[in-house]
Amino acid sequence: MNTSLSERERKILDLLTDESNLTVNEISKRLDVSRVTVRSDFSSLEEKGLIVRMRGGAFPSFHPEILESQRTMMEEKIKIAKKAASMITDGDTVMINDGTTSSLIPKFLLGKRDIRIVTNSTLIFTYARINPSLHLTLVGGEFRASSEAVVGPVALKDLENYHVKYAFLGTGGYSVETGLTSQQADGAEIFRKMSDQAEKIVVVADSSKYGKNGFVKIFPLERADILITDKELIPDVVRQIKEKSLDIVLV
């Protein structure tokens, strides 16, 4: 699957984000391209999970904030998610939080069997519904539309009912000095709780997140077991992370 977005696909996403439910004809006129071309781009965007098609048109799959995050370093996010998915074997139990990178992981579990996933992310269902061998549990709680996440005390209590092999966790930012951080206090709480319930903590975050210190501290980097990121992370930072006794995987 080609994971990059063409300039025209980006324009279509921008149009649909600003004015959802635009028709093929309307987009064709605005971009001065054929309807066949628009339909082809719709197919590509649908395959990437960014839009939902309807008769004669399409609308964005997610909240605009999520779409913007998905488009940032999209190729790197997909490589990271693929690597994380490769760690999962038949019969494994995992928790996955609502990060835009972590939520992509189930998309790459086709062919694997009897995987049990506990999540607070409604995005997960967009990718997991095509794989009937995945057993999904969505925790209860308060729905936060801006991140397609379920949060709050009910979600935290639900997570206590499970013990899993891996927790795959996206983060708002990370650095050697500050550790892992989040922009939302409830997101940080979910991250910590999933970490408590897992045998191994795997952080999935692209290099653009390095040095971005969110409002809420989660915990130090060395509390995690593995960091999967992309090769754009500068070598000196990679060295410093390794000194924290944290395994780092570059993709």
N, C-alpha and C positions, 0 to 999 in steps of 0.2 A: 504494500500500500504506500503510495506517495504521501508523505506526511506534511509537506510544505504547502503553503497557500500561495496561489498566484495572485497577482495584483488585482485581477478582475474578481477573484473569489473574495478578496478582502473588501473590495468595494460593495459586493453583494451583501456581505455580512454587515457592513456599516449601514447600508440601506435598510436591511431587515431589523437591525437594532434600533434605528431611529423610527422606522415605520413598519411595525410587524404586519404580517399578512399581505404583503405586496404580491401581486400576481406575476406570472412569467411575462405576460405582455407588458406590464408596467416597467419591470426591470429591463426588459429588452429595449424599450424605447429610451429609458434614461441612460443606459450604457451604450446605446447604438450598436447592439449586437443582435444576432438572430435568436429566436426562441429556442432553437435546437441547442445553441451554445449555452443559454441560461439553464436549460434542463440538464445539460451535461455538468455544469458547475454545481447545480443543486445536488446531483448524484454524488459528486466528489465531496461536497460539504456534509451531506448526510452520512456518507461513509466515515468521515472524520468525527461524527457525532455532534456537529455544531448547529445543525438545523433539523427541523422536522418537516417533511413534505406533506402537503395536502393537495386536494384537487385544484390544479391551476396555479398553485403558489407554494409558499413555505413560510415558516416563522422560526425564530431562534429557539434552540433547545433550552437555553439557560438564561438566567438573569444577566443583564448587560455587564455587570461587574465581573461575573465569571467568564463571559465571553472574552472580555479584554484580557483577563489573566490567562485564559487558554491560548490566546494568540501570541502572548509574550513567550519567546523561546520555545515555540511549539515543538520543533523537531527534537530539541534536547529533552523536553518533558516526556515525549513518547519513547525515546531511547532509554530514559531512566525507568519508566514504567515497564518497558519490556524486560529490562534486566531484573527488576524486582519480581516480575511474574515468573522469570526463569528459575527463581529460588524455590518456588512453590511446587510441590509434588503431589501426586494422587493421595487423597485422604487427609491432607493438611487442614489445619484450622488456623484462621487468620482474622485479625481485626484491621480495618482500614478506615482512616479518618476522612474528613471532607476536603482535603487539599486538592487542588486542580491536577496535580501530578499523581498523587496517590489514587485518586478516583479513576484514573485511566487503567490501573493495573488489571482489573477483571476483563478488560477488552482483549487482553493477550493471554487468557487462560483457556482458549479453545483447545480441545483435545485432552485436557486434563480432567480427571474424574473425582467426584465425591469431595470437592473442596467446600469447606464450610466457612462462610464469611459473615462476620458480625461488623456492622457499620452504622455510622450516624449520618451517612451521606446519601441523599436521594439521587445524586448524580450516578452513583454506582449502578442503579437499576437501568439507566440508559445503556450501559455497556454490558451488564451481566444478563439481561433478559434474553440475549441471543444464545446463551449457553445453558441448556437445561441441566447440565451436570453440576452446576453451582447451587449450593444451598445457602440462601441469604436470610439473615436476620437483621431487620432494621429496628434499632432501639426506639423507644417512645420518647416523648418530650416535646419541647417547644420548637416549632419550625422557623428557621431563619432564612428567608428567601434570598438574601444577598449572597449567601454561600451554599444554598441548597443543602443546609445542614440541620440536624435535629440536636438540640443542646438543652442544658438545664439540669436540675436535680433528678428528674425522672430518667433522663438518658444516662446520667452517671450511675444511678442505682441499678438500671438494667445491665450495664456493662459488668457490674460485680458478679453477675450470674454465670460468667463465662471465663474459661481458661483456654488460651490459644498458644500455638507454637510461635507465630510471628505477629508483631504489630507493625504495619507499614504506615508511616506517618509523614504527612507533608507539614511544612512549617512556614510561617510568614517571613522568617529571617533566621540567620545563624551567623555566629562568629566565634573565634577562639576565645575572645575576651568575655563576651556576654552569654554565650551558649545559644540555646534554642529559644526563640521568642515568637509571640503571636500578637496580632493587633486586637484580638478579642479575648477577654478574660474567660468566657465560657468555652472558647476554642482551646485555650490552654488547659482548662480543666479536663476536657475530653482527651487531649493528648496525654496528660499525666495518667489518667485512669486507664486508658488502653495500654500504656506502658506497664502499669502495675499488673495487668492481667496476662501479659505475654512473657514467654520464655526468652524471646529475643526481640530487641527493638531495632527496627530498620528505618532510618530517616531517608526520605526521598525528596531532594531539593536541588534545583538547578543552580548554576554558579551565580546567576543574577541575584539570588537571595542572600549571598554572602555579604556581610557588612550591613545588611538591612536589619536594624534592631527594632523589633516591634515594641508595642506599649507594655506588654506583659511578659515577664520572664517565665519560661517553662521549666527548664533545668539545664545544668552544664552539658556541653557536648559529650563528655566522657561517660555520661549516664547511658547513652545509646551504645549499641553494639556495632552497627554498620551505618555508614553514610554512602548513599549512591548519588552521585552528581555527575556533571559533564566535564569534559576535558578542558574547558575554558577556565576552570578554577586555576589561579596562578600557582606555580610550583612551590613558592615559599609558604603559601597558605596550606597546601597539601602536606608539606613537611610538618608544619605546626600542628595540624590535625592529627597526623600519625603519632606525634609525640604525646598526644592525649590518650594513647592506647586505644584509639578508635580505628577500626578497619574502614578504609575508604576505597570505594570502587568508582573508577572513572570510565564513563562510556561516551 
